[in-house]
């Protein structure tokens, strides 16, 4: 079990070393998979035995963090689902203007698509919480990324940015602000309709 923990920690450390966003609004990133033979924590698979879920889980979902209310969060909980990652900063006017549209899209597509806000580029947790309250985005999972680890992991260098991830791990990037119609269009592309 200790070897598995070290392997997972090493993989997370490597995944966190990223480059910069290439600036392409609609760049598609191919899915990646983990090394065969690794067992997912809590998967019931014996140590060293292959775990289908971990083997097919996209590299981008191999992260850990905390929600704004301090609860632990793992990216693996999003596996096998389409996901919209929204990278925002509390002082960003674009982010503030699109917050209500993001909240409405998340509500409309609830149960079919996961929406995850990634709050960064600020050291003041209260400022992040006030942003969520002001924009009506409390219904989304909001991750506290004051240290910038998730921005780095996802290779995001600006806000407002979106990553639209399909079940297979392929990603389309977009820079905000995105309105309700464009968000709906992109979310429908994730789900095939």
N, C-alpha and C positions, 0 to 999 in steps of 0.2 A: 504494500500500500504506500510505503514511503517512496518507493521508486516512481510509482504512478504520480504522486503529488509533486515530486521534483520534475517529472516529465511535463506535467500540465503547467507548472510554474515557469519552466523554461520556454514552453510554447507561447505562453501569455507574454513573456518578456520580449520574445522575438516579434510577436504580432504588434506590440506597442511601438516598435521602431519603424516609423513610416516616413515617407517623403511628403512632398507638398501636393496640394490639390493642383491639378494641371489646368484648372480654369475652364475646362469643357463643361458646358451646362448639361449635355446629354451623353456623357461618356458612359459606356457600358463596361463593367468590370466582370471578368469571367469568375465563376465560382471556384473555390479551392476546397480541398478536403484535408483532414488530418491524417496522420500516419496510421496505417492499419495496425491492429493489435492492441490499441489503447482502449481501455474500458471507461465508459462514462461514469463519473461519481454517482453512486446511488442507482446504477443501472441494473444491479443484480448480476452482472456478468463478473465472473471471477477475474482477478487481477491477471493481466496478460491476455485475456480472451477478447476477441474482437467484439466491438459494440457497433451495431449497424447505425444507430443514431449518431454517435460521435464520429464515426467514419464518414458519414455523409453531411455532417454539420459544416456549414461554411466557416472559414477561418475568421471572418469578420464578427461572427457571433461568439467567439472565444474571448470573452472579456467579463470582468466583474466590476461592479460599482455599487453606489448607494443611491437611493431615491432622495429627493429633497427632504422627506420626513425621516431619513436615517435608516431605512430598511435596506438590507442587502439585496442586490439584484445581479443575476447572471444572464449574459447574452444567450446562453444555451436554452433559456426558457422561451426564446423566440423561434427556435428551430422548427422547420417545417411549416412556417407561416409567412405570408407576405408581411413586410414591415416598412413603415415610413419612419425614418429617423429625421427629426427636425432639430437642427443646431441653431441655438439662439443665444443672444446676450441681452441682459436687462436694459441696457442703455441704447440698444439698436432700434432706431425708428422703424426700419423695415420689419423687424421682428414684431414690434408692438402692433403695427398695422395689420399684419397677417395672422396674428394670434387667434382672433375670433374665427377666421376662415378655417384654420387648422382644427380648432375645437369642433366646429360644425362638421367638417369632413370626418373627423374621428368618430363622432356620434353616428353619422350616416352609415359608416362602414364598420361599425362595432361588431365584433364577433368574426369578421372575415379578414380584417387587416389590423395588425398591431400598430399603434402610433406611439412613438417614444420621443419625448423632448429631451434634448441634451443641453443643459444650462451651463454655460461657461463664460469665460472672459470677464469674470468678476470675482473678487475675494469676499464679497459681502453676501452671506447667505440670506439675510433679511431682504436684500435687494432682489434676489432671485425669487423669493416667496411672494414679494409684492408684485413682481411681473406676472407670475402665474395667476394671482388673484385678479389683477387689473385686466388681463387678456382673456379670462374665462377658460384657461387651459388646465384647470385643476383635474379634469377628468382623464387627462393623459398620464401615462407613466412619465414622470419627470426625473431625470437623473442629474445628480449634483456633480458637475465636472469642473469645479473651481480650480482644480490642479491642471486641467487641460489634457489629462490622460486619454479621454475618449476622443477628443478632437484629434489628437495625434494618432490614436489607433485607427480611426476611420479616414485619416489623411485629409482632414478638413482644415482649411486655413482661413475661412471667412464665415461670417454670419450675414444674413440668414442663408443657410444651406440645407438642402434636403438630400437624403439618400433613399431611393425607392428600391427595396430589396425584394426580389422574387423568391419563391420557395427554394429554388435551386442555388441561391446565393448570388446570382448576377445582380448588378447594381446599376441604376441610372442616377446620375447626379443632376441637381438643378440648383440654381441660385435664386433666392427670393428677391422681392416679395412675389409669392404666388397667391392668386385669388382663388375663390371657391371653385370656379369653373375649371381652371387649370389643375387644381388639386384633384378634383373629381375625375378628370380625364386621366391623370397619371395613376390614380389609385385603381381605376377600372382596368387600365393596362396591366397592373400587377395581378389582378384577379381573373383576367380574361373576359371581362364583361361587366 
